[in-house]
Amino acid sequence: MSPDLFWDLTPRELYREFAAENARRRDQANRDARLAWLAVAIWATTTTKKRVPPLKDYLIAAQAAVVTRADRAAQHRSALQLLSEQYGIPLRYRKKKTKKTKQ
């Protein structure tokens, strides 16, 4: 990626490029692992009749992002803040409800 292209990207586009590069690297590593496993499996079955551990033990799984409720709320809050600044509409903050006590 050229420096000009880098500076022209929005944060969302930049994040997408980072995610795509991570996926490309993971796919290349998995391709190499499959090729190595296949070569060893062919050698093991033709010469020693031993079994090779399963391929899935050597592959890199795509990491699922664990997003907690608090993280999601913070993301929504920051998006609302950004929209508020862009459109000039002030945010209204919710007042916490107080518990009524019996007297």
KEKE-3310 file (N, C-alpha, C; in steps of 0.2 Angstrom, whole numbers, plus 5000, padded with zeros to 4 digits):
npx = (5004:5003:5010:5002:4989:4987:4985:4974:4964:4949:4946:4938:4940:4954:4954:4947:4957:4967:4961:4959:4972:4977:4969:4973:4986:4984:4977:4988:4997:4990:4989:5002:5004:4995:5001:5013:5008:5002:5013:5020:5011:5009:5023:5023:5013:5018:5030:5032:5019:5013:5002:4997:4995:4980:4975:4969:4974:4985:4981:4978:4965:4952:4950:4937:4930:4927:4915:4910:4895:4897:4908:4901:4891:4900:4905:4893:4890:4901:4900:4888:4892:4901:4892:4884:4893:4896:4884:4880:4870:4866:4869:4857:4858:4854:4845:4848:4837:4830:4828:4812:4808:4798:4788)
npy = (4994:5011:5026:5037:5032:5026:5037:5042:5034:5030:5027:5016:5009:5007:4998:4988:4984:4980:4968:4961:4958:4951:4940:4935:4931:4921:4912:4909:4903:4892:4885:4882:4874:4863:4858:4853:4844:4835:4830:4824:4815:4807:4801:4795:4785:4777:4772:4769:4765:4771:4782:4799:4813:4822:4834:4846:4850:4857:4868:4886:4893:4904:4918:4921:4936:4941:4949:4959:4964:4977:4981:4982:4992:5003:5005:5008:5020:5028:5029:5036:5048:5053:5054:5064:5075:5077:5081:5091:5089:5090:5077:5069:5065:5050:5050:5043:5031:5033:5023:5021:5023:5016:5025)
npz = (5000:4996:5003:5000:4997:5009:5018:5012:5016:5025:5043:5044:5032:5032:5043:5037:5027:5035:5041:5030:5025:5036:5035:5022:5026:5035:5027:5018:5027:5031:5019:5017:5028:5025:5013:5018:5028:5019:5012:5022:5026:5014:5014:5026:5025:5014:5017:5031:5036:5047:5056:5053:5063:5064:5051:5055:5067:5064:5057:5056:5064:5060:5070:5081:5086:5102:5109:5122:5131:5137:5129:5116:5120:5122:5109:5102:5109:5106:5092:5091:5097:5088:5077:5082:5083:5070:5064:5072:5082:5098:5111:5121:5137:5146:5161:5176:5184:5200:5214:5222:5238:5251:5262)
capx = (5000:5007:5009:4996:4983:4986:4983:4967:4959:4946:4948:4935:4943:4960:4953:4946:4963:4971:4958:4960:4979:4977:4965:4978:4992:4981:4976:4994:5000:4986:4990:5008:5003:4992:5006:5018:5005:5001:5019:5022:5006:5011:5029:5022:5009:5021:5036:5031:5013:5011:4997:4999:4990:4975:4977:4966:4979:4991:4979:4976:4958:4950:4949:4931:4930:4923:4913:4905:4890:4900:4911:4896:4888:4905:4905:4887:4891:4906:4897:4883:4895:4903:4887:4882:4898:4896:4878:4879:4865:4868:4866:4854:4860:4848:4845:4847:4831:4832:4823:4808:4807:4792:4789)
capy = (5000:5017:5031:5041:5028:5025:5043:5044:5029:5031:5022:5009:5006:5005:4992:4982:4982:4976:4962:4957:4956:4945:4934:4933:4928:4915:4907:4906:4899:4886:4882:4879:4868:4858:4855:4850:4838:4830:4827:4819:4809:4802:4798:4790:4779:4773:4769:4766:4763:4775:4787:4806:4817:4826:4841:4852:4852:4861:4874:4892:4895:4912:4920:4925:4942:4941:4956:4959:4969:4983:4984:4984:4998:5008:5006:5012:5027:5032:5031:5041:5054:5055:5057:5070:5080:5078:5084:5096:5088:5088:5071:5069:5059:5047:5051:5036:5031:5031:5018:5024:5020:5017:5029)
capz = (5000:4995:5008:4998:4998:5016:5021:5010:5018:5032:5048:5042:5026:5035:5047:5032:5024:5040:5042:5023:5026:5041:5032:5017:5029:5038:5021:5016:5032:5031:5013:5018:5032:5021:5009:5022:5030:5014:5010:5027:5026:5009:5015:5032:5023:5009:5020:5038:5038:5053:5055:5054:5066:5059:5048:5059:5073:5061:5053:5060:5064:5061:5077:5082:5090:5108:5110:5127:5131:5138:5123:5111:5122:5121:5102:5100:5112:5102:5085:5092:5099:5081:5073:5085:5081:5062:5062:5076:5086:5104:5113:5127:5141:5150:5168:5180:5188:5207:5217:5226:5244:5254:5269)
cpx = (5005:5005:5003:4990:4982:4983:4976:4962:4955:4947:4944:4938:4950:4959:4951:4952:4967:4968:4959:4967:4980:4974:4970:4984:4990:4980:4983:4998:4996:4987:4997:5008:5000:4997:5011:5015:5004:5007:5021:5017:5008:5018:5027:5018:5013:5027:5036:5025:5010:5006:5000:4994:4986:4977:4975:4970:4984:4988:4977:4969:4957:4948:4942:4932:4925:4921:4908:4900:4892:4904:4906:4893:4893:4905:4899:4888:4896:4903:4891:4886:4898:4898:4884:4887:4897:4890:4876:4872:4867:4865:4863:4856:4854:4850:4844:4841:4833:4826:4819:4807:4801:4793:4783)
cpy = (5006:5022:5035:5038:5027:5031:5045:5039:5032:5026:5015:5006:5003:4998:4986:4980:4978:4969:4958:4954:4950:4939:4931:4929:4921:4910:4905:4902:4892:4882:4878:4873:4862:4854:4851:4844:4833:4827:4822:4813:4804:4798:4793:4784:4774:4770:4766:4763:4766:4780:4794:4809:4821:4833:4847:4854:4857:4868:4880:4893:4902:4913:4924:4930:4941:4948:4956:4964:4976:4986:4986:4991:5004:5010:5010:5019:5031:5034:5036:5048:5057:5058:5064:5076:5082:5082:5090:5096:5086:5081:5073:5063:5057:5048:5044:5037:5029:5027:5022:5020:5021:5021:5028)
cpz = (5000:5001:5006:4999:5005:5019:5018:5012:5025:5037:5046:5037:5028:5039:5042:5029:5029:5041:5036:5023:5031:5038:5026:5020:5032:5033:5019:5021:5032:5024:5014:5023:5029:5017:5013:5025:5025:5012:5015:5027:5020:5011:5021:5029:5018:5012:5027:5040:5044:5051:5056:5058:5062:5057:5052:5065:5070:5058:5058:5059:5064:5068:5077:5087:5096:5110:5116:5127:5132:5132:5117:5113:5121:5114:5100:5103:5108:5095:5086:5094:5092:5077:5075:5083:5074:5061:5066:5080:5093:5107:5120:5131:5146:5158:5172:5184:5195:5210:5222:5233:5248:5261:5273)
residu = (MET:SER:PRO:ASP:LEU:PHE:TRP:ASP:LEU:THR:PRO:ARG:GLU:LEU:TYR:ARG:GLU:PHE:ALA:ALA:GLU:ASN:ALA:ARG:ARG:ARG:ASP:GLN:ALA:ASN:ARG:ASP:ALA:ARG:LEU:ALA:TRP:LEU:ALA:VAL:ALA:ILE:TRP:ALA:THR:THR:THR:THR:LYS:LYS:ARG:VAL:PRO:PRO:LEU:LYS:ASP:TYR:LEU:ILE:ALA:ALA:GLN:ALA:ALA:VAL:VAL:THR:ARG:ALA:ASP:ARG:ALA:ALA:GLN:HIS:ARG:SER:ALA:LEU:GLN:LEU:LEU:SER:GLU:GLN:TYR:GLY:ILE:PRO:LEU:ARG:TYR:ARG:LYS:LYS:LYS:THR:LYS:LYS:THR:LYS:GLN)
# end
